[in-house]
Amino acid sequence: MFEILLDRYNLKPEESIFINDDDTGRSYKTANEMGILGRVVLPNNVDDIEKMLMDYGIKV
């Protein structure tokens, strides 16, 4: 799935971010292995998402 998105939209993994609210953590680990930044966030928790974005230097 990640490879398809990167190819289709001409994205660079190191310039992409994946926000995962699946508590199994499998998807974000795969994304990280491909060079895509991201982690699991608390579902439906805007504060946690904003914190993650700020951690990666993305202003909201």
N, CA, C and O atoms as a CHARMM CRD file, in Angstrom:
* protein
*
  240
    1    1 MET  N      0.82100  -1.17900   0.00000 PROA 1      0.00000
    2    1 MET  CA     0.00000   0.00000   0.00000 PROA 1      0.00000
    3    1 MET  C      0.87700   1.25900   0.00000 PROA 1      0.00000
    4    1 MET  O      0.62100   2.19500  -0.75800 PROA 1      0.00000
    5    2 PHE  N      1.90700   1.28100   0.84800 PROA 2      0.00000
    6    2 PHE  CA     2.76800   2.45700   0.92700 PROA 2      0.00000
    7    2 PHE  C      3.51800   2.69000  -0.37800 PROA 2      0.00000
    8    2 PHE  O      3.63600   3.82500  -0.83900 PROA 2      0.00000
    9    3 GLU  N      4.01900   1.62000  -0.96500 PROA 3      0.00000
   10    3 GLU  CA     4.74200   1.75400  -2.23300 PROA 3      0.00000
   11    3 GLU  C      3.83400   2.31500  -3.32100 PROA 3      0.00000
   12    3 GLU  O      4.26300   3.14300  -4.12400 PROA 3      0.00000
   13    4 ILE  N      2.59500   1.87100  -3.34800 PROA 4      0.00000
   14    4 ILE  CA     1.64700   2.35700  -4.35400 PROA 4      0.00000
   15    4 ILE  C      1.41000   3.85400  -4.16700 PROA 4      0.00000
   16    4 ILE  O      1.42500   4.61000  -5.13900 PROA 4      0.00000
   17    5 LEU  N      1.19100   4.28500  -2.92500 PROA 5      0.00000
   18    5 LEU  CA     0.96200   5.70900  -2.66300 PROA 5      0.00000
   19    5 LEU  C      2.17700   6.55600  -3.01800 PROA 5      0.00000
   20    5 LEU  O      2.04800   7.61400  -3.63300 PROA 5      0.00000
   21    6 LEU  N      3.35900   6.08400  -2.62600 PROA 6      0.00000
   22    6 LEU  CA     4.57900   6.82900  -2.93200 PROA 6      0.00000
   23    6 LEU  C      4.76200   6.97100  -4.43200 PROA 6      0.00000
   24    6 LEU  O      5.07300   8.05600  -4.92400 PROA 6      0.00000
   25    7 ASP  N      4.56800   5.87000  -5.16600 PROA 7      0.00000
   26    7 ASP  CA     4.73200   5.89200  -6.62200 PROA 7      0.00000
   27    7 ASP  C      3.66200   6.73300  -7.30400 PROA 7      0.00000
   28    7 ASP  O      3.96600   7.56300  -8.16000 PROA 7      0.00000
   29    8 ARG  N      2.41800   6.51700  -6.92300 PROA 8      0.00000
   30    8 ARG  CA     1.29900   7.18900  -7.58900 PROA 8      0.00000
   31    8 ARG  C      1.37300   8.71000  -7.44500 PROA 8      0.00000
   32    8 ARG  O      1.08000   9.44100  -8.39200 PROA 8      0.00000
   33    9 TYR  N      1.76100   9.18000  -6.26900 PROA 9      0.00000
   34    9 TYR  CA     1.77700  10.61800  -6.01100 PROA 9      0.00000
   35    9 TYR  C      3.18600  11.21300  -5.99800 PROA 9      0.00000
   36    9 TYR  O      3.39500  12.35300  -5.58500 PROA 9      0.00000
   37   10 ASN  N      4.14500  10.40800  -6.46100 PROA 10     0.00000
   38   10 ASN  CA     5.53900  10.85000  -6.57400 PROA 10     0.00000
   39   10 ASN  C      6.04700  11.44800  -5.25400 PROA 10     0.00000
   40   10 ASN  O      6.60500  12.54500  -5.22700 PROA 10     0.00000
   41   11 LEU  N      5.84200  10.70700  -4.17100 PROA 11     0.00000
   42   11 LEU  CA     6.24100  11.14900  -2.83600 PROA 11     0.00000
   43   11 LEU  C      7.56700  10.52600  -2.44400 PROA 11     0.00000
   44   11 LEU  O      7.89900   9.41500  -2.85700 PROA 11     0.00000
   45   12 LYS  N      8.31600  11.25900  -1.64300 PROA 12     0.00000
   46   12 LYS  CA     9.55300  10.72800  -1.07400 PROA 12     0.00000
   47   12 LYS  C      9.24500  10.23600   0.33800 PROA 12     0.00000
   48   12 LYS  O      8.61500  10.95600   1.11100 PROA 12     0.00000
   49   13 PRO  N      9.67200   9.03600   0.68500 PROA 13     0.00000
   50   13 PRO  CA     9.38000   8.51000   2.02400 PROA 13     0.00000
   51   13 PRO  C      9.82000   9.45200   3.14200 PROA 13     0.00000
   52   13 PRO  O      9.09700   9.64200   4.11900 PROA 13     0.00000
   53   14 GLU  N     11.00900  10.04100   2.99500 PROA 14     0.00000
   54   14 GLU  CA    11.54500  10.89900   4.05300 PROA 14     0.00000
   55   14 GLU  C     10.80100  12.22800   4.18000 PROA 14     0.00000
   56   14 GLU  O     11.00500  12.96600   5.14300 PROA 14     0.00000
   57   15 GLU  N      9.93900  12.53200   3.20900 PROA 15     0.00000
   58   15 GLU  CA     9.13100  13.75200   3.27000 PROA 15     0.00000
   59   15 GLU  C      7.66700  13.43800   3.55000 PROA 15     0.00000
   60   15 GLU  O      6.80500  14.31000   3.43800 PROA 15     0.00000
   61   16 SER  N      7.38900  12.18700   3.91500 PROA 16     0.00000
   62   16 SER  CA     6.02500  11.73800   4.16500 PROA 16     0.00000
   63   16 SER  C      5.85100  11.38000   5.63600 PROA 16     0.00000
   64   16 SER  O      6.81800  11.09000   6.33900 PROA 16     0.00000
   65   17 ILE  N      4.60200  11.40600   6.08400 PROA 17     0.00000
   66   17 ILE  CA     4.29800  11.06000   7.46500 PROA 17     0.00000
   67   17 ILE  C      3.05600  10.17400   7.48600 PROA 17     0.00000
   68   17 ILE  O      2.12200  10.37300   6.71000 PROA 17     0.00000
   69   18 PHE  N      3.06300   9.21100   8.37100 PROA 18     0.00000
   70   18 PHE  CA     1.94200   8.27900   8.50200 PROA 18     0.00000
   71   18 PHE  C      1.41100   8.36600   9.92200 PROA 18     0.00000
   72   18 PHE  O      2.13800   8.13200  10.88800 PROA 18     0.00000
   73   19 ILE  N      0.14000   8.70400  10.03600 PROA 19     0.00000
   74   19 ILE  CA    -0.52000   8.78400  11.34400 PROA 19     0.00000
   75   19 ILE  C     -1.37800   7.54300  11.47800 PROA 19     0.00000
   76   19 ILE  O     -2.28800   7.31500  10.68100 PROA 19     0.00000
   77   20 ASN  N     -1.08500   6.74700  12.48600 PROA 20     0.00000
   78   20 ASN  CA    -1.72200   5.45000  12.65700 PROA 20     0.00000
   79   20 ASN  C     -2.50100   5.42700  13.96900 PROA 20     0.00000
   80   20 ASN  O     -1.93900   5.68100  15.03400 PROA 20     0.00000
   81   21 ASP  N     -3.79100   5.12400  13.88900 PROA 21     0.00000
   82   21 ASP  CA    -4.57000   4.97800  15.11900 PROA 21     0.00000
   83   21 ASP  C     -4.95300   3.52400  15.38600 PROA 21     0.00000
   84   21 ASP  O     -5.83600   3.24300  16.19600 PROA 21     0.00000
   85   22 ASP  N     -4.28300   2.61200  14.70000 PROA 22     0.00000
   86   22 ASP  CA    -4.47300   1.17100  14.91300 PROA 22     0.00000
   87   22 ASP  C     -3.52500   0.72400  16.01300 PROA 22     0.00000
   88   22 ASP  O     -2.30800   0.81700  15.85600 PROA 22     0.00000
   89   23 ASP  N     -4.05800   0.24700  17.10600 PROA 23     0.00000
   90   23 ASP  CA    -3.21500  -0.06700  18.26600 PROA 23     0.00000
   91   23 ASP  C     -2.32600  -1.29100  18.09300 PROA 23     0.00000
   92   23 ASP  O     -1.54000  -1.60200  18.98800 PROA 23     0.00000
   93   24 THR  N     -2.42700  -1.99600  16.96400 PROA 24     0.00000
   94   24 THR  CA    -1.51600  -3.12200  16.75700 PROA 24     0.00000
   95   24 THR  C     -0.12700  -2.62700  16.38100 PROA 24     0.00000
   96   24 THR  O      0.86900  -3.30700  16.62900 PROA 24     0.00000
   97   25 GLY  N     -0.06000  -1.43000  15.77600 PROA 25     0.00000
   98   25 GLY  CA     1.22000  -0.83100  15.42500 PROA 25     0.00000
   99   25 GLY  C      1.90900  -1.44300  14.22300 PROA 25     0.00000
  100   25 GLY  O      3.02600  -1.04200  13.89600 PROA 25     0.00000
  101   26 ARG  N      1.29500  -2.38300  13.56500 PROA 26     0.00000
  102   26 ARG  CA     1.95900  -3.04700  12.43400 PROA 26     0.00000
  103   26 ARG  C      2.15700  -2.11800  11.24700 PROA 26     0.00000
  104   26 ARG  O      3.21000  -2.14100  10.61000 PROA 26     0.00000
  105   27 SER  N      1.15900  -1.30500  10.94600 PROA 27     0.00000
  106   27 SER  CA     1.24900  -0.44600   9.75800 PROA 27     0.00000
  107   27 SER  C      2.33400   0.59900   9.89900 PROA 27     0.00000
  108   27 SER  O      3.09200   0.83300   8.95800 PROA 27     0.00000
  109   28 TYR  N      2.42400   1.23500  11.06300 PROA 28     0.00000
  110   28 TYR  CA     3.42900   2.29400  11.19300 PROA 28     0.00000
  111   28 TYR  C      4.82800   1.70800  11.20300 PROA 28     0.00000
  112   28 TYR  O      5.76800   2.36200  10.75000 PROA 28     0.00000
  113   29 LYS  N      4.99100   0.49500  11.70600 PROA 29     0.00000
  114   29 LYS  CA     6.31700  -0.13100  11.68200 PROA 29     0.00000
  115   29 LYS  C      6.75400  -0.38800  10.23900 PROA 29     0.00000
  116   29 LYS  O      7.91600  -0.17700   9.89000 PROA 29     0.00000
  117   30 THR  N      5.82600  -0.83800   9.41000 PROA 30     0.00000
  118   30 THR  CA     6.13500  -1.04600   7.99600 PROA 30     0.00000
  119   30 THR  C      6.48700   0.27500   7.33300 PROA 30     0.00000
  120   30 THR  O      7.44500   0.34800   6.56400 PROA 30     0.00000
  121   31 ALA  N      5.72200   1.31700   7.62500 PROA 31     0.00000
  122   31 ALA  CA     6.00600   2.64200   7.06100 PROA 31     0.00000
  123   31 ALA  C      7.39000   3.11700   7.49000 PROA 31     0.00000
  124   31 ALA  O      8.15800   3.61300   6.66600 PROA 31     0.00000
  125   32 ASN  N      7.71100   2.97100   8.77000 PROA 32     0.00000
  126   32 ASN  CA     9.01700   3.39200   9.28000 PROA 32     0.00000
  127   32 ASN  C     10.14400   2.62600   8.60500 PROA 32     0.00000
  128   32 ASN  O     11.18600   3.20900   8.30400 PROA 32     0.00000
  129   33 GLU  N      9.96100   1.34900   8.36300 PROA 33     0.00000
  130   33 GLU  CA    10.98400   0.54600   7.69500 PROA 33     0.00000
  131   33 GLU  C     11.24500   1.04700   6.27200 PROA 33     0.00000
  132   33 GLU  O     12.33600   0.87100   5.73000 PROA 33     0.00000
  133   34 MET  N     10.22600   1.67400   5.67800 PROA 34     0.00000
  134   34 MET  CA    10.37100   2.21900   4.32500 PROA 34     0.00000
  135   34 MET  C     10.90900   3.64300   4.33400 PROA 34     0.00000
  136   34 MET  O     11.13600   4.22500   3.27300 PROA 34     0.00000
  137   35 GLY  N     11.11400   4.20900   5.51500 PROA 35     0.00000
  138   35 GLY  CA    11.63700   5.56400   5.61600 PROA 35     0.00000
  139   35 GLY  C     10.58100   6.62400   5.83900 PROA 35     0.00000
  140   35 GLY  O     10.89100   7.81500   5.86200 PROA 35     0.00000
  141   36 ILE  N      9.33200   6.20400   6.00400 PROA 36     0.00000
  142   36 ILE  CA     8.23400   7.13600   6.25900 PROA 36     0.00000
  143   36 ILE  C      8.14200   7.38000   7.76100 PROA 36     0.00000
  144   36 ILE  O      8.10200   6.43000   8.54400 PROA 36     0.00000
  145   37 LEU  N      8.10900   8.64000   8.16400 PROA 37     0.00000
  146   37 LEU  CA     7.97100   8.97000   9.57200 PROA 37     0.00000
  147   37 LEU  C      6.55400   8.65400  10.04600 PROA 37     0.00000
  148   37 LEU  O      5.60500   8.67800   9.26200 PROA 37     0.00000
  149   38 GLY  N      6.42600   8.36300  11.31400 PROA 38     0.00000
  150   38 GLY  CA     5.09700   8.15000  11.85700 PROA 38     0.00000
  151   38 GLY  C      5.11500   7.29700  13.10500 PROA 38     0.00000
  152   38 GLY  O      6.11900   6.68100  13.46200 PROA 38     0.00000
  153   39 ARG  N      3.97200   7.28600  13.74900 PROA 39     0.00000
  154   39 ARG  CA     3.80600   6.48000  14.94100 PROA 39     0.00000
  155   39 ARG  C      2.31900   6.30400  15.19400 PROA 39     0.00000
  156   39 ARG  O      1.48000   6.86800  14.49100 PROA 39     0.00000
  157   40 VAL  N      2.01200   5.51400  16.20500 PROA 40     0.00000
  158   40 VAL  CA     0.62600   5.31300  16.61300 PROA 40     0.00000
  159   40 VAL  C      0.19200   6.49900  17.45600 PROA 40     0.00000
  160   40 VAL  O      0.93600   6.96000  18.32100 PROA 40     0.00000
  161   41 VAL  N     -1.00800   6.99100  17.20300 PROA 41     0.00000
  162   41 VAL  CA    -1.59600   8.05100  18.01400 PROA 41     0.00000
  163   41 VAL  C     -2.84500   7.50300  18.69100 PROA 41     0.00000
  164   41 VAL  O     -3.39900   6.48300  18.28000 PROA 41     0.00000
  165   42 LEU  N     -3.27000   8.19300  19.72400 PROA 42     0.00000
  166   42 LEU  CA    -4.50500   7.80600  20.39400 PROA 42     0.00000
  167   42 LEU  C     -5.67500   8.08400  19.45700 PROA 42     0.00000
  168   42 LEU  O     -5.78400   9.18500  18.91900 PROA 42     0.00000
  169   43 PRO  N     -6.55700   7.09400  19.25200 PROA 43     0.00000
  170   43 PRO  CA    -7.69300   7.29700  18.34100 PROA 43     0.00000
  171   43 PRO  C     -8.54800   8.48900  18.76400 PROA 43     0.00000
  172   43 PRO  O     -8.85400   8.66700  19.94300 PROA 43     0.00000
  173   44 ASN  N     -8.92200   9.29200  17.78400 PROA 44     0.00000
  174   44 ASN  CA    -9.81200  10.44000  17.99200 PROA 44     0.00000
  175   44 ASN  C     -9.28000  11.43500  19.01000 PROA 44     0.00000
  176   44 ASN  O    -10.05600  12.08400  19.71100 PROA 44     0.00000
  177   45 ASN  N     -7.95000  11.55900  19.09500 PROA 45     0.00000
  178   45 ASN  CA    -7.35200  12.47700  20.06000 PROA 45     0.00000
  179   45 ASN  C     -6.52000  13.51100  19.30100 PROA 45     0.00000
  180   45 ASN  O     -5.37100  13.26200  18.93600 PROA 45     0.00000
  181   46 VAL  N     -7.12500  14.66700  19.07600 PROA 46     0.00000
  182   46 VAL  CA    -6.47100  15.71300  18.30900 PROA 46     0.00000
  183   46 VAL  C     -5.18400  16.17700  18.98800 PROA 46     0.00000
  184   46 VAL  O     -4.19600  16.46700  18.31300 PROA 46     0.00000
  185   47 ASP  N     -5.19000  16.24900  20.30900 PROA 47     0.00000
  186   47 ASP  CA    -3.99100  16.70000  21.02600 PROA 47     0.00000
  187   47 ASP  C     -2.80600  15.78200  20.75300 PROA 47     0.00000
  188   47 ASP  O     -1.68200  16.25400  20.58200 PROA 47     0.00000
  189   48 ASP  N     -3.04900  14.47600  20.71100 PROA 48     0.00000
  190   48 ASP  CA    -1.96300  13.52900  20.45700 PROA 48     0.00000
  191   48 ASP  C     -1.44200  13.67900  19.02900 PROA 48     0.00000
  192   48 ASP  O     -0.23900  13.58400  18.78500 PROA 48     0.00000
  193   49 ILE  N     -2.34600  13.90900  18.10200 PROA 49     0.00000
  194   49 ILE  CA    -1.93100  14.11200  16.70900 PROA 49     0.00000
  195   49 ILE  C     -1.12100  15.39900  16.58400 PROA 49     0.00000
  196   49 ILE  O     -0.08600  15.41800  15.91800 PROA 49     0.00000
  197   50 GLU  N     -1.58800  16.47100  17.21900 PROA 50     0.00000
  198   50 GLU  CA    -0.83900  17.72900  17.17700 PROA 50     0.00000
  199   50 GLU  C      0.54500  17.57200  17.79900 PROA 50     0.00000
  200   50 GLU  O      1.52000  18.11900  17.28500 PROA 50     0.00000
  201   51 LYS  N      0.63600  16.82900  18.90100 PROA 51     0.00000
  202   51 LYS  CA     1.93000  16.59500  19.54900 PROA 51     0.00000
  203   51 LYS  C      2.86600  15.85400  18.60400 PROA 51     0.00000
  204   51 LYS  O      4.03900  16.20700  18.47900 PROA 51     0.00000
  205   52 MET  N      2.34600  14.82500  17.93900 PROA 52     0.00000
  206   52 MET  CA     3.17300  14.06500  17.00000 PROA 52     0.00000
  207   52 MET  C      3.69200  14.96500  15.88800 PROA 52     0.00000
  208   52 MET  O      4.87400  14.91000  15.54800 PROA 52     0.00000
  209   53 LEU  N      2.82900  15.78600  15.32400 PROA 53     0.00000
  210   53 LEU  CA     3.24300  16.68100  14.25700 PROA 53     0.00000
  211   53 LEU  C      4.30300  17.66500  14.74600 PROA 53     0.00000
  212   53 LEU  O      5.28100  17.93000  14.04600 PROA 53     0.00000
  213   54 MET  N      4.10800  18.20400  15.94500 PROA 54     0.00000
  214   54 MET  CA     5.10600  19.11500  16.51100 PROA 54     0.00000
  215   54 MET  C      6.42800  18.40500  16.77000 PROA 54     0.00000
  216   54 MET  O      7.49400  18.98900  16.57400 PROA 54     0.00000
  217   55 ASP  N      6.36500  17.13300  17.21400 PROA 55     0.00000
  218   55 ASP  CA     7.58000  16.34700  17.42100 PROA 55     0.00000
  219   55 ASP  C      8.39900  16.21800  16.14100 PROA 55     0.00000
  220   55 ASP  O      9.62800  16.15300  16.18000 PROA 55     0.00000
  221   56 TYR  N      7.69400  16.18300  14.99200 PROA 56     0.00000
  222   56 TYR  CA     8.36700  16.07000  13.70000 PROA 56     0.00000
  223   56 TYR  C      8.64500  17.43500  13.06900 PROA 56     0.00000
  224   56 TYR  O      9.07800  17.51300  11.92000 PROA 56     0.00000
  225   57 GLY  N      8.39400  18.51400  13.82500 PROA 57     0.00000
  226   57 GLY  CA     8.69400  19.84800  13.33400 PROA 57     0.00000
  227   57 GLY  C      7.68700  20.41500  12.36000 PROA 57     0.00000
  228   57 GLY  O      7.99700  21.32800  11.59400 PROA 57     0.00000
  229   58 ILE  N      6.47300  19.87200  12.38800 PROA 58     0.00000
  230   58 ILE  CA     5.42000  20.35100  11.50600 PROA 58     0.00000
  231   58 ILE  C      4.52700  21.28600  12.30200 PROA 58     0.00000
  232   58 ILE  O      3.93200  20.88900  13.30400 PROA 58     0.00000
  233   59 LYS  N      4.43700  22.53500  11.85000 PROA 59     0.00000
  234   59 LYS  CA     3.63000  23.53000  12.54800 PROA 59     0.00000
  235   59 LYS  C      2.16100  23.33800  12.19900 PROA 59     0.00000
  236   59 LYS  O      1.79900  23.12200  11.04300 PROA 59     0.00000
  237   60 VAL  N      1.33400  23.42000  13.22100 PROA 60     0.00000
  238   60 VAL  CA    -0.11400  23.29000  13.01100 PROA 60     0.00000
  239   60 VAL  C     -0.83300  24.54900  13.43300 PROA 60     0.00000
  240   60 VAL  O     -2.05700  24.62500  13.32900 PROA 60     0.00000
